[in-house]
Amino acid sequence: MSHTVHPYSHRLGIIRDWKSRWFASDKVYRTALKGDLSIREFLQEELRTNYIGGIDIERNQKVVRVIVKTSRPGLLIGKAGDGVVKLRAKILRLLKDVKVDLGTQDLKIDIEEVRSPESNAAIVGMMVAESLEKRLPFRRVMKQTIEKVMANRDVKGIRIRLGGRLGGAEIARSEELKKGQIPLQTLRADVDFAREKAHMTYGDIGIKVWIYKGEIFKKDQTK
């Protein structure tokens, strides 16, 4: 029997690294994990329109470092960095509300620019969701997005799948479009995957995006 495996977790330790990087004792583990989940959930909701490409969290004894990858760093940083200061204050308030104590650890937020947004599955998913929320026809959105992504030299294949009440239909269904190749079982294949939701008046439409950017060999991996 075949099983559907998440393309990211399938490659962990081979060509992918963990999105949360820290070690903790049994006592601290529960609160650290709860803090990570709360921060991720909050940032994905708060920065939804800022084209977030990923959120990484690193912890050591002194610092909790939140790395936000975005294709719009200027909007996020704001004038003289006040955007980051406000965001840090909101995260600290959130951690206080969910009863997660950082203790002696300091919270730092780093903004990383995504140089090629068309090759990032999370950003492409957000682009599709924005277009659907503007009531554009879903087939046209899928075709235009695929053409736009495939115009990027780094991309070798893309697949987009939409599920829900497409076009406002009474019965939910799913539609899929694919161009190029998507080798899901090849462990060295650099497949980026993301899920997104388009919030429509008649319910949410689920969006899945797979982007294939070639194979990664040991000699190509950056240490």
N, C-alpha and C positions, 0 to 999 in steps of 0.2 A: 504493500500500500504506500502511495506517495503522501508526503506531508508538506504543507506549506511552511517554510521557515523564513523568519525575518532576515532580509539580505544583510543587515548590519550585524546582528548577533551571530549569524552564520560565519562571519569572517573575523570575529573578535580574536585577537591574539595572532592572527595571520597577516592581514593587511590593515586591520582596524585596531584602534585603541579605545579603552573605556571612556565614556563621557564624564564619569565622576572618578577622579583619581585621588584616593586617600586610603589610609589604613586606620583602624580604630579598635579599641578593646570592646568587649561585650557590653560594658556599661554605656559607652559613648555611641556605639554603632546605631542604636535605635533613634536617638535624637538627631544624629548627623544625617541619617537616611531621610528622616522626616523633614529636616531642614532643606535638603537637596530637592526633594519632591515638591515642597511648598514653593521654593524659589523658582524652579522650572515652570510650574503651573502658572504662577503669578506673572513671570516675564513673558511667557507665550501669549497670555491674555492682554497684558498691558502694552506690549510692543507689537501687537498683531499687524499693524499697518506699516511697520518699519522694515519689513522684509528680513526677518531673522533667519539666518542660515544654520544656526546651531548654538547650543548653550553648553559650555564645559565648566565643570566645577573642580577646583583643586583645593585640598586642605592640608595644612601642616599644623604644628603646635601653636604657631603665632598668627597665621593668616588663613582666611577663607577667601579664595580668589575665584570670582565669577567671570568667565570669559564669554562675552556676547559677540557672535559673528553676525555681521549685518552688511548689506550692500548700500545702506544709507547711514554711514557713521556720523556725518555732519549733523543730521537731524537728531540723532541720539545724544551726541555730546553737547550740543547747544552752544550758546554764546559763552565763551570763557569757561566751558566745562560745567555750567550749572545744571545741564540735563543729567549728567552722571551723579552729581551731588544730590539732586532731588530723588533720583532712582535709588540711590544708596539709602536715603532716609526712609523711602517707602518699603524697601526690603527689610530694614531693621525693625520697622513698625509691624510688618507682617510676621517676622520671626517671633516678636514679642507676643503677638496675638495667638499664634499657634503653640506658644509656650516652648520655644526652642532657644535655649540659652547658649550664646557663643562663648561665654566665660571670658578668658583672656585673649581670645582670637579677635583679630581685626578683620573687617570686611572690606575687600577691594574689588572694584569693578573695572575690567579691562575691555575696551571695544576693539574688535578686530574687523578690518574691512574684507569683505568677500570680493575678490578682484573680478571673478567671472560669475555673476549671478545666474546666467542662463544655464550653467552647468551644475547648479545647486538645486537638488530636488525639493527642499523645503521652500525655497524662494519661488521656484516654478509653481509649486502647489498653491502658494499664496497668490501668485499672479492669476491662476485659473479661478480661484475662489473670488477674487476681486471682480473679475470679468463676469462671472456668473451672477454675483450680487448686483451688478449693474443691469441685469436682465438681458444680457446678450445671448443669442442662440448657442446652446452648449456644443453643438457639432462644429460650428464656426470657431468657437473658443479653443476647442481641442486641436483643430487643424492649424490655426494660426500659431498656437503655442508650440506645437511640434515643429513647424517650419522655422520659427524663431530660434528654438533650442538647437536644431540640427544645423543651423547656419554657423554655430560655434565650432571652431576647429577641434576643440578638446573632446567633443561629444561624438560617440560612435553609434549610439542607439537610445531611443526614448520610448516609453510606454506610459500612457495615461489611462486611468480607469475611473469612471464616474458611476456612482450608485445612489439611487434615491428617486424621488418624483421628478424625473427629468422633463423639463419643459412644462412643469405643472401638471403632468399626467396623474390620473387617479391611482393607477397601479405603479408601484415602484419597480424599477428595472435597472440593469447596469449596461453601460456602453464602454467600449474600449477601442483605443487607437494606438498603433505601434509603428515605428519607423526605425530601421537599422536593426542591430542585434542586441539582445539582452540575455547574456549567459548566466542564469541564476545559480547553477550548480558549480561553476568554475570558481574555486576559492580565491585564485589570484585576480579574478575580474573585479575591477573597481566599479561596483554598482552602488549608486547613491539612491536611497529610498526615503520617501516621506509620505505622511498622511496629513490631510487638511480637511476642513469642513467649510462649505459655503452656507451661510445662514440665510435661508430664503423665507418668505412669508408663509409658505405652505410646508415648511419643514427643512431640515438640513440635507445637503447633498454631500456625500462622502467623496473625497478625491484621493487617489493613490497615484504617485509618480515614481517611476523607475528611470534612472539615467545611467547609461553605461559609458565609462570614459577610458576604456582600454584595459590592458592587463598590467599589473604591478609585479615586477620581479625583484628579488632581494637586492640586486645592484642599484635599483632605482629608488628604493626606500630611503627616506631621509631619516637620519638618526636623531 
